[in-house]
Amino acid sequence: MANLRAFAMPKWGIEMTEGVVAEWMVAEGVPFKKGDLLALIETDKITNEVEAEADGMFPRLIAQTGGTYAVGELIAVLAGPDEAVSAADVDAFVAGFRPADSKVASKAGGAPPSPAPAPAAPAPVNVAIAADARISPAARAFAEAEGVDISAITGSGPDGRITFQDVQQASLPPVAIGGGTSVDLTPVGEALGDVFASPLAKRLAVQHGVDLTGVTGTGPKGRIGKADVLALVKPVAVEKAAPSAPIAFARPAPGTAEIVKMSPMRKAIAKALSHSKSTIPHFYLRSAVRIDAILGLRAQAKAATGEAPSINDYIVRACALALARHPDVNVQVHGDEIHHFGNADIAVAVATDKGLITPIVKGADTLSVAAISREVKALAEKARTGRLQPDEFQGGSFSVSNLGMFGIDQFDAIINPPQGAILAVGAGTRQPIEIGNALAFATIVQLSLSCDHRAIDGAVGAAFMQTLKGLIEEPALLVG
């Protein structure tokens, strides 16, 4: 029987339980080389590129494009690049395969497989693992059975602990580009020296004449990926992506209804917000705030530099400064514990074609409005292209959700757990108000603060809103 191995749904992050095979980047039966792209895997927040860790070939692709599979579930069968594999060999392998976790069940309607360890590439035998090594029991057993050297593995578990999936990934032979089409896989690494970039990124850099020297990528440990290269390509070579907009669905025929399965992101949103509304005692504090001072600052910045931060950037800055003065609002709630934070890590709601995601501006209280503006733009672009890393959208101590650009006057937002509060921002409208016993017009924005009453009392939230209003209405305090 051929030397077949399992290629399983990988795991990124402790909370990941399933993923969607968005696209296979290699055809069944076509050999691939180390470093080639095998598949695009979509999680509840991001899309990850899975690269081949050794030369190989998939005699059978089990997972269907668009199918949802549990972490560890068998999604393809691996073999050597020149290995002769019969259909009977593959059938026998799939039939005899036993998942490491008996609870793993297929979630891709009609897909035949059951969960399994990821493919194992040739590795040294009889590898000794130190008794005090930070590795899970299951990972240790698998590494010893397969002869996997764990010395070069960076654990993805808590405090760097090596997980079963880490060992699986380290023993996989990988995948090629092309979605079934013919692709030129000529090595280009020598043309770029020791640049820390993926093979595909190097090929694109050579193709488009992009110099990667000094470029820090957005991938793990600064690795340059495909998206980083495309971002450097001149507009004449690559058309700039259009700004995100609400996704448009074709209208079903009269008298019919179209059923659309929730994406992993939409399911994650549904789960988190249902839990939030059913378990967190929300209360709401609302205030009308004048933003004419902010509009004046924007006009000055526009005249001086040709560009200016958005109204939302100023509000994020104001929230950060207010949180620094009211640490009892800058919290997360974990069971019967309240976690207080030294910096204001503010999550900013961004709409994508797959749902809402909240990338985090870390240490916003230490950043200027201009720096916050740059950070928000960069994070929003990564969110819309599925390139956010887990640490860029998980956590945070406060959230800001702004629907003013859609003309919404006022709304109440649902708290983003485990955070203790979220600010909802409406549209700016010109209204008559009394100023110094005289009638005048001002641009007013309605703010609504949703608070978790388990951690934040009404007076605490009210004091925060009072400070926030003062910061927004006094420009010197925002830019100081």
C-alpha positions in Angstrom: 0.0 0.0 0.0 1.2 3.5 -0.8 2.6 5.7 2.0 -0.5 7.8 2.5 -0.9 10.5 5.1 -3.8 12.6 6.4 -4.2 16.3 5.7 -6.5 17.8 8.4 -8.3 21.0 9.0 -5.6 23.1 10.8 -6.2 25.1 14.0 -5.3 28.8 14.4 -6.0 30.1 17.9 -7.5 28.5 20.9 -11.1 29.4 20.1 -11.1 28.0 16.5 -13.3 24.9 16.3 -14.0 24.7 12.5 -13.1 26.3 9.2 -14.4 26.6 5.7 -12.3 25.4 2.7 -12.7 28.6 0.7 -10.6 27.4 -2.2 -8.2 24.6 -3.1 -5.1 26.0 -4.7 -3.9 22.7 -6.1 -5.5 20.2 -8.3 -6.0 16.6 -7.3 -3.2 14.4 -8.5 -0.9 17.3 -9.5 2.5 17.3 -7.7 3.4 20.4 -5.7 6.6 21.8 -4.1 7.5 22.9 -0.7 6.1 26.4 -0.1 3.4 26.3 -2.7 -0.1 27.4 -1.6 -2.4 24.4 -0.9 -5.7 26.0 0.2 -7.4 29.1 1.5 -9.1 28.3 4.8 -11.7 30.8 6.1 -12.3 31.0 9.9 -14.8 33.1 11.7 -12.7 36.3 11.3 -9.9 35.8 8.7 -8.8 33.9 5.6 -5.6 31.9 6.0 -3.2 30.6 3.3 -2.0 27.1 3.9 1.4 26.4 2.4 3.1 23.1 1.7 5.8 22.1 4.1 7.3 19.5 1.8 7.0 18.3 -1.8 3.9 16.1 -2.3 0.7 15.4 -4.1 -3.0 15.0 -3.2 -4.3 11.8 -4.6 -7.7 12.8 -3.3 -9.3 16.1 -2.1 -12.0 15.2 0.3 -13.3 18.6 1.4 -15.6 20.4 -0.9 -15.1 24.0 -1.7 -17.3 26.0 0.6 -17.7 23.1 3.0 -17.3 23.6 6.8 -15.1 21.1 8.6 -14.2 20.7 12.3 -10.6 21.3 13.4 -8.6 18.0 12.9 -11.1 16.6 10.4 -9.7 14.9 7.3 -10.0 17.2 4.3 -7.5 15.5 1.9 -5.2 12.5 1.5 -1.5 13.2 1.0 1.2 11.2 -0.8 4.7 11.7 -2.2 5.1 13.7 -5.4 6.1 10.7 -7.5 4.2 8.0 -5.7 1.9 5.7 -7.6 -1.4 5.6 -5.7 -4.5 3.6 -6.7 -8.1 4.5 -5.9 -8.2 1.3 -3.8 -5.3 2.5 -1.7 -7.0 5.8 -1.0 -10.4 4.1 -0.2 -8.7 1.8 2.3 -6.8 4.7 3.9 -10.0 6.7 4.4 -12.0 3.7 5.6 -9.4 2.7 8.1 -8.6 6.2 9.4 -9.4 7.0 13.0 -9.6 10.6 14.2 -7.6 11.7 17.3 -10.8 13.2 18.8 -13.8 11.0 18.6 -16.1 14.1 19.0 -15.0 15.5 15.6 -17.9 15.1 13.2 -18.3 16.1 9.6 -20.1 19.4 9.1 -19.9 19.5 5.3 -23.2 17.8 4.3 -22.3 14.5 2.6 -18.5 14.7 3.0 -17.2 11.2 3.7 -14.3 11.7 6.1 -13.7 11.8 9.8 -11.2 13.9 11.7 -7.5 13.2 11.5 -4.0 14.3 12.2 -2.4 16.5 9.5 0.0 14.9 7.0 3.4 13.9 8.3 6.5 14.6 6.3 9.6 12.4 6.7 11.1 13.0 10.1 13.8 11.6 12.4 12.9 8.4 14.3 13.1 7.8 18.0 13.2 11.5 18.9 13.6 12.0 22.7 11.2 14.5 24.2 12.2 16.1 27.5 9.9 15.3 30.5 9.5 19.1 31.2 8.8 20.1 27.6 5.8 22.3 27.2 3.7 20.0 25.1 0.2 18.4 25.5 0.0 14.7 26.2 -1.7 14.0 22.9 0.9 16.0 21.0 3.8 14.2 22.9 2.3 10.7 22.0 1.9 11.7 18.3 5.4 13.2 18.1 7.0 10.1 19.6 5.0 7.7 17.5 5.8 9.6 14.3 9.4 10.6 15.2 8.7 14.3 14.9 11.4 16.6 16.3 9.7 19.3 18.3 12.7 21.4 18.9 11.9 23.7 15.9 8.1 23.9 16.6 6.7 27.1 18.0 3.6 26.2 20.1 0.3 27.9 19.4 -1.2 27.0 22.8 -1.3 29.0 26.0 2.2 30.4 26.9 3.7 28.7 23.8 2.6 25.2 24.7 2.9 22.8 21.7 -0.5 21.4 20.8 -1.5 18.2 18.9 -2.2 20.4 15.8 1.2 22.0 16.0 2.9 18.6 15.7 0.5 17.6 12.9 1.4 20.7 11.0 5.1 20.2 11.5 4.8 16.7 9.9 2.8 17.7 6.8 3.9 17.5 3.2 2.1 20.5 1.4 0.5 22.1 -1.7 0.5 24.0 -5.0 -1.0 27.0 -6.6 -3.4 27.2 -9.3 -6.9 25.9 -8.5 -6.5 23.3 -11.3 -4.7 25.6 -13.8 -1.2 25.4 -14.9 1.2 27.6 -12.9 4.8 28.4 -13.3 6.5 27.2 -10.2 10.1 28.2 -11.1 12.0 29.0 -7.9 12.6 32.7 -7.5 14.1 32.7 -4.0 17.6 33.2 -5.3 16.6 36.4 -7.0 15.5 37.8 -3.7 18.2 36.6 -1.4 17.2 36.0 2.2 14.0 38.2 2.1 11.5 36.8 4.7 8.6 36.1 2.3 6.4 33.3 1.2 7.3 31.6 -2.2 4.2 33.1 -3.8 5.1 36.6 -2.5 8.5 36.2 -4.1 7.1 35.1 -7.4 4.7 38.1 -7.5 7.5 40.4 -6.5 9.7 39.2 -9.4 6.7 39.3 -11.8 5.8 42.9 -10.9 9.3 44.2 -10.3 8.7 45.0 -6.6 11.7 45.5 -4.3 11.0 43.7 -1.0 14.2 44.9 0.7 13.3 46.4 4.1 9.6 45.5 3.8 8.0 44.1 7.0 5.1 41.8 6.1 1.8 41.5 7.9 2.2 37.7 8.3 3.5 35.9 11.4 6.8 37.3 12.7 6.8 39.9 9.9 6.7 37.5 7.0 5.8 39.1 3.7 2.8 37.5 2.0 0.9 37.9 -1.3 -1.3 40.8 0.0 1.8 42.7 1.1 3.3 42.5 -2.4 0.1 43.4 -4.1 -0.2 46.5 -1.9 3.2 47.6 -3.3 2.4 47.0 -6.9 1.8 50.2 -8.9 -1.8 51.0 -9.8 -1.1 50.4 -13.4 -0.3 46.7 -12.6 -3.0 46.0 -10.1 -6.4 47.7 -9.9 -7.0 49.1 -6.5 -9.8 47.2 -4.6 -13.0 49.2 -4.4 -14.1 50.3 -0.9 -16.2 47.8 0.9 -20.0 48.1 0.5 -22.9 46.1 1.6 -23.0 42.9 -0.3 -25.7 42.8 -3.0 -27.6 39.6 -3.4 -29.6 38.7 -6.5 -33.3 39.0 -5.8 -35.1 35.6 -5.6 -37.8 35.0 -8.2 -41.3 36.1 -7.1 -42.9 33.5 -4.9 -39.6 31.8 -3.9 -37.1 32.1 -1.1 -33.4 31.7 -1.2 -31.8 29.9 1.8 -28.2 31.0 2.5 -26.1 29.1 5.0 -24.4 31.3 7.6 -20.7 31.9 7.1 -18.3 31.1 10.0 -18.1 34.8 10.7 -21.8 35.3 10.7 -22.2 32.3 13.0 -19.6 33.7 15.4 -21.3 37.1 15.4 -24.7 35.4 16.1 -23.3 33.4 18.9 -21.4 36.2 20.6 -24.2 38.8 20.4 -26.9 36.3 21.4 -24.8 35.5 24.5 -24.3 39.2 25.1 -27.9 40.2 25.1 -29.1 37.1 27.0 -26.5 37.2 29.8 -25.3 40.8 30.1 -27.5 43.3 32.0 -27.3 46.2 29.6 -28.1 49.8 30.5 -27.8 52.8 28.3 -26.6 56.4 28.8 -27.3 59.0 26.0 -25.9 62.4 25.4 -26.0 65.1 22.6 -22.5 66.4 21.9 -21.5 69.4 19.7 -18.7 68.5 17.2 -18.2 72.0 15.6 -14.7 72.2 17.3 -13.8 68.8 15.7 -15.0 70.1 12.3 -12.8 73.1 12.7 -9.8 71.0 13.5 -10.5 68.8 10.4 -10.7 71.9 8.2 -7.4 73.2 9.5 -5.7 69.8 8.9 -7.2 69.6 5.5 -5.9 73.0 4.5 -2.4 72.3 5.9 -1.8 68.8 4.6 -4.5 68.0 2.1 -6.0 65.3 4.2 -7.6 65.0 7.7 -8.6 62.4 10.2 -12.3 61.4 10.2 -14.8 62.5 12.9 -14.6 58.9 14.2 -10.8 59.2 14.6 -11.3 62.2 16.9 -14.0 60.3 18.8 -11.8 57.3 19.3 -9.1 59.7 20.7 -11.6 61.3 23.0 -12.8 57.9 24.2 -9.2 56.8 24.9 -8.5 59.9 27.0 -11.8 59.5 28.9 -11.0 55.8 29.6 -7.6 56.9 31.0 -9.5 59.2 33.5 -12.2 56.6 34.2 -10.5 53.2 34.6 -13.6 51.6 35.9 -15.1 51.8 32.4 -11.9 50.5 30.8 -12.7 46.8 31.7 -13.5 43.3 30.7 -15.8 41.0 32.6 -14.8 37.3 33.0 -17.3 35.4 35.1 -17.1 36.9 38.6 -13.8 38.8 37.8 -13.4 42.3 36.5 -10.2 42.9 34.5 -8.9 46.5 34.6 -6.4 47.7 31.9 -3.6 50.2 31.9 -4.1 51.2 28.3 -7.2 51.9 26.2 -7.3 49.2 23.6 -10.3 50.4 21.5 -12.1 48.1 19.1 -13.5 50.0 16.0 -16.5 48.3 14.3 -15.8 47.7 10.5 -18.4 46.4 8.1 -17.1 43.8 5.6 -18.9 41.7 3.0 -18.9 38.8 5.4 -20.1 40.6 8.5 -19.0 42.9 11.2 -15.5 42.7 12.7 -13.8 44.9 15.3 -10.1 45.4 14.8 -8.4 47.0 17.8 -6.4 50.2 18.1 -4.0 49.2 20.8 -2.8 51.9 23.3 -5.1 54.5 21.7 -4.5 56.7 24.8 -0.9 57.0 23.7 -1.5 57.9 20.1 -2.3 61.2 18.4 -5.4 61.6 16.3 -3.3 61.4 13.2 -1.7 58.1 14.4 -5.1 56.7 15.3 -6.4 57.7 11.8 -3.5 55.8 10.1 -4.0 52.8 12.3 -7.8 52.6 11.8 -7.3 52.8 8.0 -4.7 50.1 8.0 -6.8 47.8 10.2 -10.0 48.4 8.2 -8.2 47.5 5.0 -6.9 44.3 6.5 -10.3 43.5 7.9 -12.0 43.9 4.5 -9.4 41.7 2.8 -9.4 39.0 5.5 -5.8 39.6 6.5 -6.3 40.5 10.2 -4.2 38.4 12.6 -6.0 37.0 15.7 -4.3 39.4 18.1 -5.6 42.4 16.0 -9.3 41.7 16.6 -9.4 39.6 19.8 -9.6 41.3 23.2 -9.8 45.1 23.5 -11.2 47.0 26.5 -13.8 49.2 24.8 -15.6 49.5 21.5 -16.8 52.3 19.2 -19.5 51.7 16.6 -20.4 54.5 14.2 -23.4 54.4 11.8 -23.4 58.2 11.3 -22.2 57.8 7.7 -25.5 56.0 6.9 -27.6 58.9 8.2 -28.6 57.1 11.4 -29.4 59.7 14.0 -29.1 57.5 17.1 -28.9 53.8 18.1 -27.9 51.5 21.0 -25.2 49.0 20.4 -24.8 45.5 21.9 -21.8 45.1 24.1 -18.9 43.1 22.6 -18.0 40.6 25.3 -15.9 40.4 27.4 -15.7 44.2 27.2 -17.7 46.2 29.6 -19.0 49.0 27.4 -19.5 50.2 23.8 -20.2 53.6 22.4 -22.7 54.1 19.6 -22.2 57.2 17.4 -24.9 58.7 15.2 -24.9 61.3 12.4 -24.0 64.9 12.9 -27.0 67.2 12.3 -27.4 71.0 12.4 -29.7 72.0 15.2 -30.7 75.2 16.9 -29.4 75.4 20.5 -29.2 78.0 23.2 -25.7 79.3 23.8 -25.2 82.2 26.3 -28.8 83.2 26.3 -28.8 83.4 22.5 -30.1 81.0 19.8 -27.5 79.6 17.6 -27.0 76.6 15.3 -24.5 73.8 16.1 -23.6 70.4 14.7 -24.9 67.8 17.1 -24.0 64.1 17.4 -26.1 61.7 19.5 -23.9 59.3 21.6 -25.2 56.2 23.4 -23.1 54.3 25.8 -24.1 50.7 26.5 -22.7 49.4 29.8 -22.5 46.0 31.5 -24.2 46.7 34.9 -22.3 43.8 36.5 -19.1 45.9 36.3 -20.1 49.5 35.6 -22.6 51.5 37.8 -24.8 54.2 36.4 -22.9 57.0 38.1 -19.5 55.7 36.8 -20.9 55.5 33.2 -22.4 59.0 33.6 -19.1 60.5 34.8 -17.4 58.9 31.8 -19.9 60.4 29.4 -19.5 63.8 31.0 -15.8 63.7 30.5 -16.2 62.4 26.9 -18.5 65.2 26.0 -16.0 67.8 27.4 -13.2 66.3 25.4 -15.1 66.3 22.2 -16.3 69.8 22.6 -12.9 71.2 23.5 -10.4 70.8 20.7 -7.3 71.7 22.8 -7.9 68.7 25.0 -8.0 66.4 22.0 -4.8 67.4 20.4 -2.9 68.1 23.6 
